[in-house]
Each structure stands twice: as structure tokens, then as C-alpha cells.
Amino acid sequence: AEDYHMLMKAYQSMKAEDFELFVGFFCEEGRDVNAVGKDGRSALAVIATHRHGVEYADILKAAGAV
């Protein structure tokens, strides 16, 4: 899904503060913060498994990701 790929690219290329701003704009545009990739996992599910992903996962959760 396009929304999933946008979230993952932002996660991979942004500092947490910038990612937080991006997610805010992303949600304002009506994008799906729970979009899934080809493996059926959401960005939150993937990022939550990364050692340095905790802050990013918390940002997604605050935006309504489950």
C-alpha cells in the first residue's frame, strides 16, 4: 500500500522529531496510519521490532496506530 511505503520511507530517513511532524501531516491528509505492507504487517508492527524504533513506534501509537 502506498501509505505503508510512505510511512516506512519517512521512518528510515527522518529523525524522530521530523517523523512526528510527518505523521501529523500524513494523518491530516486522511492517510491510513494502519496501512499494511505486502507481508500484511503494519508500519507499527515492523518498527516496533527494531531496536531503535521505540520512539517512532510511540509516535505512530499517538497518531492512532494499533
Secondary structure, DSSP 4 states (H G I P E B T S, - for coil): -HHHHHHHHHHHHS-HHHHHHHHHHHHHTT--TT-B-TTS-BHHHHHTTSTT-HHHHHHHHHTT--
